[in-house]
Amino acid sequence: MLFSRIHVTCLAVTLVFARCFGTIVVPPVTITGQKTATERQIIGEQTELEKDVWMISSAKTSEHAALDAKPKEIRNSMEQENANTYRAFLKFDLFSAHLAQLKKDRVVGENNKGFVSNLLLEKAEIATEARKKYDAELADEPDLGRPYRTLVQTVKEINEARVLAARGYVESQKRTNKEFKATEKEVLASQKDKYQHSALKGEMLQNDDGTWAPKE
């Protein structure tokens, strides 16, 4: 696995978390090797929202340099953080382009809890052409069913990535800041406004009362 073959600390710290839960200190990093194509994409070709995240997958921090000498509890915490954040951004990298297209077709939208929703399952207005393109009854068709299968998988993977990123963030903050009390659920909820603010004009957003409308 890519994670196991490189000795890294995967830094995934969303700046909006800092606004909500305090100042985040990003440790100094030393680049240790040539980035793979995937790593370059993760760093430089994400959406505007993902540009708010520190992700240096081929880096070794000063904190990590002496990892073996740290207490077992600290080592375990760092490993959990790394595993969560690296998996999160691999998912972001693989599915962000699909998400952009699905939002453009208005079959996926940003809900009021910090996740994306399949609008075919919501009380949302969807164009007839889009309903035909993403028809669930075509799911088993090799070609015609591809849009629907992409929709279902993208929603699943993006939401899982957001959970993993929040989980990694909480783990890092609990390790370094004893005053940090926010839960994973609270961190995820804090993202709602950020995701909706980052949506493009015309993309679907869920209001606090549960209704859906295109962003103006």
Secondary structure, 3 states (H helix, E strand, C coil): CHHHHCCCCCCCEEHHHHHHHCCCCCCCEEECCCCCHHHHHHHHCCCCCHHHEECCCCEEEHHHHCHHHCCHHHHHHHHHHHHHHHHHHHHHHHHHHHHHHHHHCCCEEECCCCCEEEHHHCCCCCCHHHHHHCCHHHCCCCCCCHHHHHHHHHHHHHHHHHHHHHHHHHHHHHHHCCCCCCCHHHHHHHCHHHHHHHCCCCCEEECCCCCEEECC
